[in-house]
Amino acid sequence: MTGDDVAHDECGVLGLSTPHGEGVAQLAFFGLFALQHRGQEAAGIAVSDGKRARVHKEAGLVATVFTPDALAPLTGYHAIGHTRYSTTGSNAERNIQPFLVETMHGPLSVAHNGNLVNATALRDELLSRGFGLTATSDTEVFTLMLAAAGGQTWQERIERTLPAWKGAFSLVILAADQVIAVRDPWGFRPLSVGRLPHGGHAVASETCALSTLGCVDIEEVAPGEMVTLRGAELDRQQVLAPQRQGARCTFEFVYFSRPDSVWDAKSVHHVRQRLGVELAKESLVDADVVIPVPDSSIPAAIGFAAQSGLPFNDGLIKNRYIGRTFIEPTQDIRERGVALKFNALSENLEGKRVIMIDDSLVRGTTAGPLVKLVRDAGAAEVHLRITCPPITHACHFGVDMGHDGDLIAARLSIAEMEHHIGADSLAFLSLDGMMRAVADRDSGPDDGYCNACFTGDYPIAVGDAQAKLAFEGVLS
């Protein structure tokens, strides 16, 4: 999945607390670097020394936002960090996280991964109480609600405020002398905690970030659980009862999470290979070679090739350094589209019947050019196979897939999509097949997972969910 035809995850979050305070900002930097794939629009780190909190945040990638000069003033014992892709609110500077405010209880900084479906109502309530809002992100709503909450401790204020939040949230919260992490009772977005090798603890959206920091004893933060990090101390408290029907996002396995992460006690890389195995069982066609659309589809293509007995090979080479470019391409390059990100290996494709594996088909804007790129490189046939079901409904829980009308599978039948893309055949993995791969067993019930983007069966009513830019007009 590439270009405009991509579902973006909204953010990655990180929090850590150490008893010695040595290099806490540098640790946060490396943790965020491992979460860069979850958001490339902006990055921020807030640090507290026990009394005072400081924040540095800018638009851009982690490595460019945090120069040595930017990190130098961020001294302390406790830190939170954030990599941003915008879901609620635009990518304007005012929406960059973490948010930092001064309260009567001391500094408070918040970073958030997810999306509230009732943000409009909560925002209106804050305005009616006289609060001034400076951003258009629901993270500001979290921050101000906590700042105004009653209670003797931040844990009490969080516990009193939590029931009002409906939707997906994995939060990291920085106070003067601690970091608190909390996860919604449905468990939409991932969050894990581990012990740092030289004392203290860390929480992060994905285990790959904790592994980068050398953490051990890594465990998932349970849905509805609040975890407090204070130097060498770790306190875990179940503050909301987990929902009877959990709602882990299946798309974390399909696309978002890094393959070296573990979630719900499952290796993401292994699940992706299983997706390819199930896809081969369901939609094998006579062919000569299996190729992935790199990088996220490589494990699935390996699984498909192993199950089918067909050879696996590279057919597309990705320019992994293109990222976000601020140089406007020439008209000729713009028309070539995917050539900015991919080149085809004609020696592996010429005269071959090719099965091309991709993880998903969202808007359908780049699948056609990719098929054409492979065909122009000499492929005799191009059969596109997708490792998840057709995406027919928008996500309201922190994934920017666009609206229902933006989704090609919501408008066209599979036969129409096949014609639109120009493939010799097109097939998607079934819902049952996807869940068999996730469950790693013959039967694959979707208990505990959210598949609303495939089925329209939302685990929470989304009638009041706001569009991504719904709050922009009043602050533009």
ZIBEL-V337690 format. One record per residue. N is the residue number from 0. PSI is psi in radians with two decimals (999 if undefined). NEAR is the number of other ideal C-beta (glycine too) atoms within 8 Angstrom. Layout:
n->[N	N]
psi->[PSI	PSI]
near->[NEAR	NEAR]
This chain:
n->[0	1	2	3	4	5	6	7	8	9	10	11	12	13	14	15	16	17	18	19	20	21	22	23	24	25	26	27	28	29	30	31	32	33	34	35	36	37	38	39	40	41	42	43	44	45	46	47	48	49	50	51	52	53	54	55	56	57	58	59	60	61	62	63	64	65	66	67	68	69	70	71	72	73	74	75	76	77	78	79	80	81	82	83	84	85	86	87	88	89	90	91	92	93	94	95	96	97	98	99	100	101	102	103	104	105	106	107	108	109	110	111	112	113	114	115	116	117	118	119	120	121	122	123	124	125	126	127	128	129	130	131	132	133	134	135	136	137	138	139	140	141	142	143	144	145	146	147	148	149	150	151	152	153	154	155	156	157	158	159	160	161	162	163	164	165	166	167	168	169	170	171	172	173	174	175	176	177	178	179	180	181	182	183	184	185	186	187	188	189	190	191	192	193	194	195	196	197	198	199	200	201	202	203	204	205	206	207	208	209	210	211	212	213	214	215	216	217	218	219	220	221	222	223	224	225	226	227	228	229	230	231	232	233	234	235	236	237	238	239	240	241	242	243	244	245	246	247	248	249	250	251	252	253	254	255	256	257	258	259	260	261	262	263	264	265	266	267	268	269	270	271	272	273	274	275	276	277	278	279	280	281	282	283	284	285	286	287	288	289	290	291	292	293	294	295	296	297	298	299	300	301	302	303	304	305	306	307	308	309	310	311	312	313	314	315	316	317	318	319	320	321	322	323	324	325	326	327	328	329	330	331	332	333	334	335	336	337	338	339	340	341	342	343	344	345	346	347	348	349	350	351	352	353	354	355	356	357	358	359	360	361	362	363	364	365	366	367	368	369	370	371	372	373	374	375	376	377	378	379	380	381	382	383	384	385	386	387	388	389	390	391	392	393	394	395	396	397	398	399	400	401	402	403	404	405	406	407	408	409	410	411	412	413	414	415	416	417	418	419	420	421	422	423	424	425	426	427	428	429	430	431	432	433	434	435	436	437	438	439	440	441	442	443	444	445	446	447	448	449	450	451	452	453	454	455	456	457	458	459	460	461	462	463	464	465	466	467	468	469	470	471	472	473	474	475]
psi->[2.32	2.90	-2.44	-0.27	0.87	2.44	2.16	2.30	2.69	-0.57	2.91	2.49	2.67	2.50	2.52	2.67	2.30	2.63	-0.30	-0.37	0.29	2.06	0.57	-0.66	-0.65	-0.68	-0.76	-0.69	-0.86	-0.58	-0.76	-0.62	-0.64	-0.29	0.21	-0.55	-0.32	-0.14	2.23	0.14	-0.64	2.88	2.65	2.64	2.33	2.40	2.51	2.46	0.22	-0.36	-0.85	2.50	2.53	2.68	2.51	2.22	2.48	2.84	2.50	3.14	2.76	-0.80	-0.40	-0.51	-0.69	1.44	2.89	-0.66	-0.61	-0.59	-0.49	-0.77	-0.19	1.26	2.55	-2.91	-0.36	2.49	2.63	2.72	2.90	2.37	2.34	2.30	2.22	2.38	-1.19	2.10	2.61	-3.08	0.43	2.71	-0.59	-0.29	0.01	2.42	2.85	2.66	2.44	2.18	2.76	2.30	3.01	-0.24	0.14	-3.04	2.58	2.18	2.44	2.41	2.60	2.44	1.96	-2.76	2.29	2.32	-0.27	0.48	-0.61	-0.83	-0.72	-0.69	-0.77	-0.65	-0.73	-0.75	-0.68	-0.41	0.07	0.12	2.49	2.22	2.30	-0.23	3.09	0.38	2.53	-0.19	-0.60	-0.60	-0.82	-0.87	-0.84	-0.63	-0.71	-0.70	-0.56	-0.04	2.64	2.82	2.72	-0.44	2.87	-0.57	-0.73	-0.72	-0.69	-0.80	-0.62	-0.51	-0.53	-0.79	-0.34	-0.28	2.09	2.05	-2.70	2.23	2.25	1.97	2.50	2.31	2.22	2.14	-3.07	-0.71	0.39	2.86	2.33	2.34	2.50	2.57	2.49	2.73	-0.18	-0.39	0.55	-0.96	2.58	2.69	2.28	2.79	2.54	2.94	2.21	2.58	-0.44	0.45	2.51	-3.08	2.86	2.61	2.62	2.76	-0.60	2.64	-0.41	-0.62	-0.69	-0.67	-0.67	-0.63	0.01	0.32	2.62	3.02	0.81	2.26	2.70	2.41	2.19	2.62	2.28	0.12	2.55	2.27	2.22	2.21	2.11	1.59	-2.18	-0.15	2.47	2.16	2.29	2.29	2.26	1.84	-0.35	2.40	2.29	2.48	2.46	-0.66	1.80	2.97	0.87	2.42	2.01	-0.48	-0.31	-0.70	-0.68	-0.74	-0.83	-0.96	2.61	2.51	-0.36	0.13	2.78	2.30	2.43	0.67	0.43	2.37	2.18	-0.72	-0.75	-0.73	-0.72	-0.64	-0.71	-0.62	-0.73	-0.68	-0.85	-0.66	-0.70	-0.64	-0.59	-0.53	0.65	2.50	2.69	2.19	3.02	-0.42	2.61	2.23	2.59	2.76	1.86	2.67	-0.50	-0.31	-0.01	-0.85	-0.70	-0.67	-0.63	-0.77	-0.72	-0.80	-0.73	-0.73	-0.67	-0.36	0.07	2.64	2.51	2.41	2.85	2.31	-0.39	2.36	2.21	2.40	1.75	-0.06	0.14	-0.71	-2.45	2.12	2.45	0.12	2.12	2.15	2.71	2.83	-0.68	-0.78	-0.69	-0.69	-0.47	-0.29	-1.79	-0.26	-0.35	-0.53	-0.40	2.55	2.54	2.52	1.63	-0.55	-0.38	-0.14	-0.47	2.17	0.05	2.58	1.98	2.31	2.03	2.14	2.22	2.73	-0.54	2.91	1.93	-1.41	-0.34	0.32	-0.39	-0.21	-0.76	-0.89	-0.59	-0.76	-0.75	-0.67	-0.75	-0.71	-0.71	-0.41	0.02	0.04	2.38	-0.64	2.62	1.99	2.02	2.24	2.30	2.34	0.27	2.96	2.95	2.35	1.95	-0.15	2.54	2.69	2.41	0.30	0.48	0.24	2.17	1.65	-0.01	-3.05	2.95	-0.68	-0.31	-0.30	2.13	-0.61	-0.27	-0.29	-0.54	2.63	2.96	-0.70	-0.69	-0.67	-0.72	-0.77	-0.74	-0.70	-0.49	0.36	2.69	-0.54	2.73	2.33	2.51	2.65	2.44	2.81	-0.77	-0.72	-0.71	-0.77	-0.48	-0.70	-0.73	-0.76	-0.33	0.79	3.01	-0.66	2.57	1.19	2.61	0.38	2.27	-0.02	2.64	2.10	0.49	-0.56	-0.35	-0.50	-0.39	0.08	1.56	2.36	-0.32	2.49	2.32	0.35	-0.52	0.09	2.42	2.69	2.82	-0.74	0.43	-0.54	0.08	-0.57	-0.71	-0.27	0.22	999]
near->[14	10	9	6	12	8	13	9	11	15	16	17	18	19	19	19	14	15	8	8	9	5	5	16	14	8	14	16	13	10	17	18	10	13	17	12	6	14	16	8	9	15	17	16	19	15	16	18	9	8	6	7	12	10	11	12	12	9	8	7	10	11	6	7	15	13	7	5	5	10	13	6	7	14	8	14	13	19	19	19	18	19	15	15	13	13	11	13	14	9	8	8	6	8	14	11	15	16	12	10	10	5	8	2	7	8	13	16	16	16	19	15	16	14	15	14	13	11	13	9	8	14	12	8	8	12	9	6	7	5	8	4	11	6	11	14	13	13	13	12	13	13	13	12	12	14	9	7	10	5	10	3	6	13	12	10	13	15	10	10	11	10	6	8	12	7	17	14	16	17	14	17	16	19	14	10	8	12	17	16	16	14	15	15	10	12	14	14	16	12	14	15	15	15	9	14	7	6	8	14	12	18	17	16	15	16	12	12	16	15	11	10	14	7	13	7	6	11	7	10	13	9	12	12	12	13	14	13	19	10	10	5	7	9	7	8	9	10	11	10	6	11	12	3	7	11	14	13	14	15	13	13	13	13	9	10	11	9	9	7	11	8	15	6	5	11	6	15	9	10	13	18	13	13	19	19	13	13	18	13	8	10	8	6	7	3	12	7	15	15	17	16	13	10	7	10	15	9	13	16	14	12	16	18	14	11	10	10	5	11	7	11	8	9	15	15	9	8	9	5	4	7	6	6	6	3	4	2	8	5	6	6	9	8	6	8	9	12	9	9	9	12	7	12	11	8	5	11	15	9	5	12	11	17	14	15	16	15	14	13	14	14	9	13	8	13	13	11	9	15	14	9	13	16	10	7	12	10	14	7	8	12	15	14	15	14	16	14	10	9	15	11	12	10	12	10	16	15	14	11	11	9	7	8	7	9	16	11	10	9	6	9	5	10	6	8	14	11	7	10	12	9	11	5	8	12	12	11	16	8	10	7	14	18	14	14	15	13	9	9	6	4	6	13	6	9	6	9	12	12	13	13	12	12	9	6	6	9	9	10	6	8	4	9	8	9	5	10	8	8	11	11	5	5	10	4]
